[in-house]
Amino acid sequence: MNVFRIAGDISHLASIFILIHQITITKSVQGISFKTQLLYSIVFITRYLDVTFRWVSLYIFAMKLFFIASSLYIIFLMRNRFRTSEVTKLDTFPIVYLLAGSGVLALIFTYDYSITEVLWAFSLFLESVAILPQLFMLQRTGQAKTLTTHYIFALGLYRALYIPNWFYRYFAEGRFDTLAVFTGIVQTLIYSDFFWVYYNRVMKGLNFELPV
């Protein structure tokens, strides 16, 4: 553990709490991409499949369970309790290409052809692009609620903070995960435009707006 890993985990947890808080207080999922949330649930389930047979620490165990459970809970809220408020006509990004592409890349670049390693690689590739349906919705509407932008920012910040975490581990522990760093950089680059608009508008007290 190091300060970058801890900060990244806090940012990740914050993004989930912000999203759940927004849904429950507004009783609406308007502006939130169900497809992005579905992709994240697939990411967590495939990445943390080893939660039942591999023990690292109580912290890791609790985090794995939380991410799986919270992602499924968000799916439940969006598809059951608040389904009538979802604007599905805007959530049209073709995620089959993201799933298929991540699967192919995982088979090519996995470190080992065991089920857990292939799924781990798949989850990394899929996580790097899972936010695209949400950003696509923002692009189509041109604006978003403040809490939605905070959620996306915290989610992007989490992955950005994991990049220096991996470099720290390389110098401190002699361990470097090329696949994790590469997908983390890709994910951060995807967020770059959003970060710029967030800084120039939301951080200055203005409404979040994009050119439609």
LOMAR-73373 format. One line per 2 residues: number of its first residue (from 1); their letters; for each residue x, y, z of N, C-alpha, C. Coordinates in nm, 3 decimals. Atoms other than C-alpha are relative to their C-alpha. Layout:
NUM	a	X:Y:Z:X:Y:Z:X:Y:Z ~ ...
END
This chain:
1	mn	0.084:-0.120:0.000:0.000:0.000:0.000:0.087:0.125:0.000 ~ -0.070:-0.128:0.003:0.112:0.354:-0.072:-0.104:0.110:-0.015
3	vf	0.093:-0.112:-0.001:-0.040:0.701:-0.079:-0.081:0.008:-0.130 ~ 0.072:-0.006:0.127:-0.134:0.677:-0.449:-0.109:-0.107:-0.006
5	ri	0.098:0.110:-0.003:-0.309:0.341:-0.403:-0.116:0.036:0.093 ~ 0.104:-0.036:-0.096:-0.498:0.465:-0.097:-0.089:0.112:-0.055
7	ag	0.076:-0.110:0.058:-0.599:0.791:-0.268:-0.088:-0.048:-0.115 ~ 0.077:0.055:0.111:-0.711:0.598:-0.576:-0.120:-0.079:0.049
9	di	0.112:0.079:-0.055:-0.923:0.359:-0.369:-0.106:0.091:0.062 ~ 0.096:-0.095:-0.060:-1.081:0.649:-0.179:-0.081:0.068:-0.110
11	sh	0.069:-0.064:0.111:-1.164:0.820:-0.508:-0.100:-0.095:-0.065 ~ 0.089:0.100:0.058:-1.314:0.498:-0.644:-0.123:-0.020:0.088
13	la	0.112:0.015:-0.093:-1.528:0.448:-0.334:-0.090:0.123:-0.004 ~ 0.078:-0.124:0.003:-1.634:0.812:-0.346:-0.089:0.006:-0.123
15	si	0.080:-0.004:0.123:-1.751:0.777:-0.707:-0.126:-0.085:0.015 ~ 0.115:0.089:-0.017:-1.979:0.487:-0.613:-0.100:0.059:0.098
17	fi	0.090:-0.061:-0.098:-2.120:0.660:-0.305:-0.073:0.121:-0.060 ~ 0.062:-0.117:0.065:-2.184:0.976:-0.510:-0.113:-0.045:-0.092
19	li	0.101:0.048:0.095:-2.373:0.779:-0.775:-0.123:-0.055:0.073 ~ 0.113:0.056:-0.076:-2.587:0.585:-0.526:-0.077:0.111:0.071
21	hq	0.064:-0.113:-0.068:-2.654:0.905:-0.332:-0.087:0.080:-0.098 ~ 0.076:-0.076:0.100:-2.764:1.085:-0.649:-0.129:-0.073:-0.037
23	it	0.118:0.076:0.041:-3.001:0.806:-0.750:-0.106:-0.001:0.110 ~ 0.096:0.014:-0.109:-3.161:0.771:-0.407:-0.064:0.133:0.039
25	it	0.060:-0.127:-0.043:-3.210:1.142:-0.331:-0.085:0.062:-0.110 ~ 0.078:-0.055:0.111:-3.338:1.234:-0.678:-0.109:-0.097:-0.046
27	ks	0.093:0.107:0.043:-3.526:0.903:-0.724:-0.009:-0.004:-0.153 ~ -0.007:-0.003:0.146:-3.412:0.918:-1.084:0.138:-0.047:-0.045
29	vq	-0.128:0.038:0.060:-3.143:0.772:-1.305:0.021:0.073:-0.132 ~ -0.013:-0.079:0.121:-3.179:1.035:-1.574:0.142:0.052:-0.016
31	gi	-0.135:-0.045:0.028:-2.847:1.115:-1.737:0.108:-0.100:0.036 ~ -0.095:0.105:-0.038:-2.684:0.796:-1.607:-0.011:-0.114:-0.099
33	sf	0.000:0.106:0.100:-2.583:0.533:-1.860:-0.009:-0.137:0.066 ~ 0.013:0.138:-0.049:-2.713:0.187:-1.774:0.107:-0.089:-0.060
35	kt	-0.100:0.083:0.066:-2.471:0.040:-2.026:0.136:0.012:0.066 ~ -0.126:-0.017:-0.073:-2.172:0.189:-1.845:-0.004:-0.077:0.131
37	ql	0.011:0.070:-0.126:-2.298:0.051:-1.515:0.001:-0.152:-0.020 ~ -0.004:0.143:0.031:-2.354:-0.291:-1.674:0.142:-0.045:-0.028
39	ly	-0.138:0.035:0.031:-2.000:-0.290:-1.809:0.085:-0.005:0.126 ~ -0.077:0.001:-0.124:-1.859:-0.202:-1.467:-0.033:-0.122:0.086
41	si	0.035:0.120:-0.076:-2.051:-0.487:-1.306:0.071:-0.121:-0.060 ~ -0.073:0.109:0.065:-1.897:-0.723:-1.563:0.149:0.008:0.034
43	vf	-0.141:-0.020:-0.037:-1.553:-0.573:-1.489:0.028:-0.057:0.139 ~ -0.025:0.043:-0.137:-1.583:-0.637:-1.115:-0.019:-0.150:0.018
45	it	0.026:0.143:-0.014:-1.729:-0.985:-1.146:0.113:-0.082:-0.062 ~ -0.107:0.076:0.065:-1.463:-1.104:-1.392:0.135:0.022:0.069
47	ry	-0.128:-0.028:-0.064:-1.176:-0.935:-1.207:0.011:-0.066:0.137 ~ -0.005:0.049:-0.137:-1.271:-1.051:-0.860:-0.064:-0.137:0.016
49	ld	0.050:0.137:-0.005:-1.380:-1.403:-0.945:0.074:-0.083:0.105 ~ -0.082:0.075:-0.095:-1.101:-1.521:-0.715:-0.032:0.032:0.146
51	vt	0.032:-0.039:-0.137:-1.268:-1.369:-0.407:-0.036:-0.121:0.085 ~ 0.042:0.118:-0.075:-1.393:-1.715:-0.309:0.113:-0.098:0.031
53	fr	-0.106:0.099:-0.023:-1.059:-1.896:-0.321:0.140:0.059:0.018 ~ -0.133:-0.059:-0.017:-0.770:-1.646:-0.302:-0.004:0.109:0.106
55	wv	-0.001:-0.096:-0.110:-0.696:-1.460:0.021:0.129:0.082:-0.003 ~ -0.115:-0.089:-0.005:-0.468:-1.157:0.025:0.001:0.074:0.133
57	sl	0.014:-0.071:-0.127:-0.589:-0.944:0.315:-0.148:0.033:0.019 ~ 0.138:-0.037:-0.029:-0.911:-0.836:0.485:-0.041:0.122:-0.082
59	yi	0.027:-0.121:0.078:-0.886:-0.500:0.310:-0.037:-0.035:-0.144 ~ 0.024:0.038:0.139:-0.866:-0.656:-0.037:-0.130:-0.079:-0.012
61	fa	0.122:0.081:0.001:-1.142:-0.906:0.044:-0.124:0.089:0.009 ~ 0.115:-0.089:-0.020:-1.378:-0.632:0.166:-0.023:0.089:-0.122
63	mk	0.013:-0.086:0.118:-1.305:-0.409:-0.134:-0.060:-0.077:-0.117 ~ 0.054:0.081:0.109:-1.373:-0.690:-0.380:-0.149:-0.022:0.016
65	lf	0.143:0.023:-0.026:-1.706:-0.774:-0.217:-0.080:0.127:-0.019 ~ 0.073:-0.126:0.012:-1.804:-0.408:-0.202:-0.021:0.039:-0.145
67	fi	0.012:-0.041:0.140:-1.734:-0.338:-0.569:-0.098:-0.088:-0.076 ~ 0.096:0.090:0.066:-1.924:-0.645:-0.684:-0.142:0.031:0.046
69	as	0.134:-0.022:-0.055:-2.220:-0.584:-0.451:-0.056:0.136:-0.040 ~ 0.049:-0.134:0.032:-2.243:-0.209:-0.517:-0.035:0.013:-0.147
71	sl	0.031:-0.007:0.143:-2.231:-0.252:-0.895:-0.131:-0.071:-0.031 ~ 0.126:0.073:0.020:-2.512:-0.509:-0.881:-0.117:0.077:0.060
73	yi	0.105:-0.081:-0.062:-2.710:-0.282:-0.648:-0.040:0.116:-0.091 ~ 0.029:-0.109:0.093:-2.681:0.007:-0.894:-0.080:-0.052:-0.119
75	if	0.075:0.062:0.109:-2.798:-0.225:-1.173:-0.145:-0.024:0.044 ~ 0.135:0.025:-0.053:-3.095:-0.322:-0.954:-0.080:0.129:0.006
77	lm	0.071:-0.128:-0.009:-3.186:0.042:-0.889:-0.042:0.050:-0.137 ~ 0.027:-0.055:0.132:-3.165:0.131:-1.256:-0.101:-0.083:-0.078
79	rn	0.087:0.086:0.077:-3.357:-0.168:-1.386:-0.131:-0.036:0.071 ~ 0.119:0.034:-0.075:-3.618:-0.203:-1.113:-0.064:0.120:0.066
81	rf	0.064:-0.103:-0.080:-3.683:0.070:-0.862:-0.023:0.130:-0.076 ~ 0.013:-0.128:0.069:-3.623:0.370:-1.089:0.005:-0.015:-0.152
83	rt	-0.010:0.028:0.143:-3.653:0.215:-1.434:-0.079:0.099:-0.084 ~ 0.086:-0.088:0.080:-3.934:0.445:-1.550:0.062:0.136:-0.027
85	se	-0.060:-0.132:0.017:-3.713:0.753:-1.514:0.120:-0.001:-0.094 ~ -0.120:0.009:0.084:-3.432:0.626:-1.738:-0.029:0.045:-0.143
87	vt	0.015:-0.047:0.137:-3.388:0.798:-2.071:0.079:-0.095:-0.091 ~ -0.071:0.105:0.073:-3.301:0.486:-2.270:0.033:0.041:-0.143
89	kl	-0.024:-0.038:0.139:-3.319:0.657:-2.609:0.134:0.069:-0.021 ~ -0.131:-0.065:0.010:-2.995:0.839:-2.531:0.114:-0.096:0.028
91	dt	-0.103:0.096:-0.040:-2.810:0.533:-2.404:0.015:-0.105:-0.109 ~ -0.001:0.085:0.120:-2.737:0.383:-2.744:0.139:-0.043:-0.047
93	fp	-0.135:0.039:0.041:-2.363:0.322:-2.749:0.006:-0.152:-0.019 ~ -0.005:0.145:0.028:-2.296:-0.024:-2.909:0.108:-0.071:0.081
95	iv	-0.100:0.057:-0.091:-2.123:-0.195:-2.617:0.049:-0.138:-0.043 ~ -0.046:0.131:0.046:-2.095:-0.527:-2.801:0.141:0.008:-0.055
97	yl	-0.135:-0.018:0.054:-1.784:-0.387:-2.971:0.104:0.012:0.112 ~ -0.091:-0.012:-0.114:-1.629:-0.299:-2.635:0.024:-0.137:0.064
99	la	-0.012:0.134:-0.059:-1.699:-0.648:-2.499:0.083:-0.092:-0.089 ~ -0.073:0.087:0.093:-1.575:-0.826:-2.809:0.147:0.041:-0.012
101	gs	-0.137:-0.047:0.011:-1.267:-0.608:-2.843:0.083:-0.031:0.123 ~ -0.071:0.031:-0.125:-1.174:-0.653:-2.478:0.030:-0.149:0.010
103	gv	-0.021:0.144:-0.003:-1.217:-1.029:-2.513:0.115:-0.042:-0.089 ~ -0.108:0.034:0.094:-0.988:-1.049:-2.815:0.135:0.046:0.054
105	la	-0.126:-0.052:-0.054:-0.721:-0.828:-2.657:0.046:-0.081:0.121 ~ -0.035:0.080:-0.117:-0.735:-1.033:-2.336:0.064:-0.132:-0.041
107	li	-0.056:0.126:0.048:-0.665:-1.352:-2.530:0.139:0.019:-0.060 ~ -0.130:-0.028:0.062:-0.372:-1.187:-2.708:0.105:0.039:0.104
109	ft	-0.099:-0.059:-0.089:-0.206:-1.005:-2.417:-0.003:-0.053:0.144 ~ 0.002:0.055:-0.135:-0.287:-1.217:-2.112:0.137:-0.054:0.039
111	yd	-0.129:0.050:-0.047:0.009:-1.318:-1.896:0.002:-0.153:0.006 ~ 0.008:0.145:-0.011:-0.117:-1.674:-1.866:-0.140:-0.043:-0.047
113	ys	0.128:0.043:0.055:-0.395:-1.876:-2.028:-0.082:-0.083:0.098 ~ 0.093:0.054:-0.099:-0.568:-1.972:-1.705:-0.126:0.086:-0.003
115	it	0.128:-0.073:0.003:-0.931:-1.867:-1.661:0.011:0.132:0.074 ~ -0.006:-0.121:-0.081:-0.855:-1.616:-1.386:0.088:0.107:-0.064
117	ev	-0.090:-0.098:0.061:-0.567:-1.452:-1.575:-0.062:0.062:-0.126 ~ 0.066:-0.053:0.120:-0.762:-1.419:-1.901:-0.112:0.097:0.041
119	lw	0.108:-0.088:-0.047:-1.059:-1.271:-1.712:0.056:0.128:0.062 ~ -0.065:-0.119:-0.056:-0.823:-1.036:-1.527:0.039:0.097:-0.112
121	af	-0.038:-0.084:0.114:-0.683:-0.908:-1.857:-0.124:0.059:-0.066 ~ 0.126:-0.047:0.060:-1.036:-0.884:-1.998:-0.058:0.116:0.081
123	sl	0.057:-0.105:-0.086:-1.149:-0.676:-1.699:0.079:0.131:-0.012 ~ -0.082:-0.120:0.016:-0.857:-0.435:-1.744:-0.032:0.073:-0.130
125	fl	0.032:-0.062:0.129:-0.928:-0.376:-2.111:-0.141:0.058:0.001 ~ 0.138:-0.047:-0.001:-1.302:-0.345:-2.052:-0.017:0.122:0.089
127	es	0.010:-0.115:-0.088:-1.261:-0.105:-1.760:0.053:0.127:-0.067 ~ -0.060:-0.118:0.063:-1.046:0.125:-1.973:-0.097:0.070:-0.094
129	va	0.095:-0.060:0.095:-1.340:0.184:-2.210:-0.144:0.000:0.051 ~ 0.136:0.014:-0.052:-1.643:0.121:-1.985:-0.073:0.133:0.014
131	il	0.063:-0.131:-0.018:-1.706:0.494:-1.938:-0.051:0.058:-0.132 ~ 0.036:-0.057:0.130:-1.756:0.551:-2.312:-0.151:0.018:-0.019
133	pq	0.145:-0.024:0.014:-2.138:0.497:-2.309:-0.047:0.120:0.081 ~ 0.038:-0.115:-0.082:-2.165:0.752:-2.027:0.046:0.131:-0.065
135	lf	-0.049:-0.120:0.067:-1.949:1.006:-2.208:-0.077:0.026:-0.129 ~ 0.080:-0.013:0.121:-2.148:0.939:-2.524:-0.135:0.066:0.032
137	ml	0.125:-0.063:-0.043:-2.467:1.029:-2.336:0.021:0.148:0.029 ~ -0.030:-0.141:-0.029:-2.307:1.350:-2.212:0.016:0.080:-0.130
139	qr	-0.021:-0.068:0.128:-2.204:1.436:-2.567:-0.133:0.026:-0.070 ~ 0.129:-0.015:0.068:-2.559:1.384:-2.693:-0.089:0.105:0.068
141	tg	0.085:-0.095:-0.071:-2.729:1.590:-2.421:0.067:0.136:0.014 ~ -0.074:-0.126:-0.011:-2.454:1.851:-2.385:0.011:0.053:0.140
143	qa	-0.007:-0.048:-0.138:-2.505:1.888:-2.011:-0.029:-0.116:0.095 ~ 0.021:0.105:-0.099:-2.527:1.690:-1.689:-0.020:0.062:0.137
145	kt	0.017:-0.044:-0.138:-2.626:1.720:-1.325:0.136:0.007:0.068 ~ -0.128:-0.020:-0.069:-2.353:1.834:-1.090:0.050:-0.129:0.063
147	lt	-0.042:0.125:-0.064:-2.350:1.505:-0.897:0.048:-0.102:-0.103 ~ -0.045:0.091:0.104:-2.317:1.311:-1.222:0.142:0.033:-0.043
149	th	-0.136:-0.040:0.040:-2.009:1.511:-1.320:0.100:-0.031:0.112 ~ -0.088:0.034:-0.112:-1.863:1.463:-0.970:0.030:-0.151:-0.001
151	yi	-0.017:0.146:0.007:-1.919:1.088:-1.008:0.102:-0.038:-0.107 ~ -0.090:0.032:0.110:-1.743:1.074:-1.344:0.142:0.046:0.031
153	fa	-0.133:-0.052:-0.034:-1.455:1.291:-1.220:0.070:-0.091:0.102 ~ -0.059:0.087:-0.102:-1.399:1.074:-0.911:0.040:-0.134:-0.058
155	lg	-0.030:0.128:0.064:-1.410:0.761:-1.125:0.124:0.011:-0.087 ~ -0.119:-0.019:0.083:-1.155:0.900:-1.369:0.125:0.025:0.084
157	ly	-0.114:-0.030:-0.086:-0.933:1.029:-1.089:0.056:-0.126:0.063 ~ -0.045:0.127:-0.059:-0.921:0.684:-0.932:0.099:-0.071:-0.091
159	ra	-0.089:0.073:0.091:-0.768:0.530:-1.241:0.127:0.078:-0.028 ~ -0.119:-0.082:0.023:-0.533:0.822:-1.298:0.099:-0.015:0.116
161	ly	-0.086:0.015:-0.117:-0.399:0.782:-0.942:0.068:-0.137:0.006 ~ -0.061:0.133:0.000:-0.330:0.415:-1.003:0.125:-0.006:-0.087
163	ip	-0.120:0.000:0.085:-0.070:0.503:-1.267:0.126:0.029:0.082 ~ -0.119:-0.019:-0.085:0.179:0.660:-1.022:0.014:-0.109:0.105
165	nw	-0.009:0.113:-0.094:0.090:0.375:-0.784:0.084:-0.113:-0.058 ~ -0.077:0.108:0.061:0.229:0.125:-1.031:0.147:0.037:-0.018
167	fy	-0.139:-0.042:0.012:0.541:0.329:-1.092:0.069:-0.002:0.137 ~ -0.054:0.006:-0.136:0.592:0.359:-0.715:0.035:-0.145:0.036
169	ry	-0.025:0.141:-0.032:0.563:-0.018:-0.682:0.120:-0.054:-0.077 ~ -0.116:0.045:0.078:0.821:-0.061:-0.955:0.129:0.038:0.071
171	fa	-0.123:-0.045:-0.065:1.082:0.147:-0.772:0.012:-0.052:0.144 ~ -0.004:0.044:-0.139:0.985:0.031:-0.421:0.003:-0.151:0.014
173	eg	0.013:0.144:-0.014:0.909:-0.335:-0.486:0.059:-0.078:-0.118 ~ -0.053:0.068:0.118:1.061:-0.408:-0.827:-0.108:-0.072:-0.080
175	rf	0.113:0.064:0.069:0.714:-0.501:-0.959:-0.066:0.100:-0.094 ~ 0.061:-0.089:0.099:0.564:-0.355:-1.275:-0.099:-0.079:-0.085
177	dt	0.104:0.067:0.077:0.235:-0.460:-1.437:-0.026:0.081:-0.127 ~ 0.009:-0.074:0.126:0.261:-0.346:-1.798:-0.144:0.016:-0.047
179	la	0.138:-0.002:0.047:-0.099:-0.434:-1.881:-0.084:0.099:0.080 ~ 0.077:-0.091:-0.086:-0.244:-0.245:-1.584:0.036:0.145:-0.027
181	vf	-0.043:-0.137:0.028:-0.036:0.064:-1.657:-0.051:0.047:-0.135 ~ 0.045:-0.038:0.135:-0.119:0.063:-2.028:-0.149:0.030:-0.002
183	tg	0.145:-0.023:0.001:-0.494:0.027:-1.976:-0.038:0.120:0.087 ~ 0.025:-0.117:-0.083:-0.481:0.287:-1.699:0.027:0.130:-0.075
185	iv	-0.033:-0.118:0.081:-0.316:0.536:-1.934:-0.108:0.023:-0.106 ~ 0.107:-0.012:0.101:-0.573:0.463:-2.206:-0.126:0.058:0.062
187	qt	0.120:-0.048:-0.067:-0.856:0.516:-1.960:0.012:0.147:0.037 ~ -0.022:-0.139:-0.038:-0.707:0.843:-1.835:-0.008:0.093:-0.121
189	li	0.007:-0.079:0.122:-0.667:0.970:-2.192:-0.145:0.017:-0.048 ~ 0.141:-0.009:0.038:-1.035:0.892:-2.261:-0.071:0.106:0.082
191	ys	0.060:-0.099:-0.089:-1.124:1.112:-1.964:0.053:0.141:-0.023 ~ -0.072:-0.128:0.005:-0.895:1.397:-2.070:-0.089:0.118:-0.037
193	df	0.090:-0.110:0.038:-1.159:1.609:-2.247:-0.097:0.033:0.113 ~ 0.092:-0.022:-0.110:-1.400:1.558:-1.961:0.068:0.075:0.113
195	fw	-0.075:-0.067:-0.107:-1.134:1.661:-1.705:0.015:0.149:-0.031 ~ -0.023:-0.139:0.040:-1.068:1.980:-1.903:-0.127:0.083:0.018
197	vy	0.128:-0.072:-0.015:-1.435:2.081:-1.917:-0.039:0.009:0.148 ~ 0.032:0.001:-0.143:-1.484:1.982:-1.552:0.076:0.109:0.073
199	yn	-0.084:-0.101:-0.065:-1.195:2.204:-1.444:-0.045:0.141:-0.037 ~ 0.032:-0.135:0.048:-1.301:2.503:-1.656:-0.143:0.044:0.030
201	rv	0.138:-0.039:-0.025:-1.671:2.491:-1.568:-0.045:-0.038:0.142 ~ 0.053:0.045:-0.130:-1.770:2.281:-1.265:0.083:0.055:0.115
203	mk	-0.087:-0.050:-0.106:-1.467:2.382:-1.056:-0.012:0.151:0.018 ~ 0.019:-0.146:-0.009:-1.552:2.746:-1.130:-0.144:0.038:0.029
205	gl	0.138:-0.027:-0.039:-1.914:2.710:-1.023:-0.098:0.015:-0.114 ~ 0.087:-0.010:0.116:-2.058:2.695:-1.375:-0.065:-0.134:-0.029
207	nf	0.065:0.124:0.041:-2.292:2.437:-1.524:0.088:-0.076:-0.097 ~ -0.078:0.084:0.093:-2.130:2.145:-1.701:-0.070:-0.002:-0.134
209	el	0.057:-0.004:0.134:-2.189:2.188:-2.073:0.103:-0.044:-0.103 ~ -0.082:0.042:0.112:-2.050:2.024:-2.384:-0.069:0.040:-0.129
211	pv	0.064:-0.024:0.130:-2.107:2.110:-2.748:-0.071:-0.125:-0.048 ~ 0.078:0.115:0.041:-2.384:1.879:-2.869:0.024:-0.029:-0.148
END
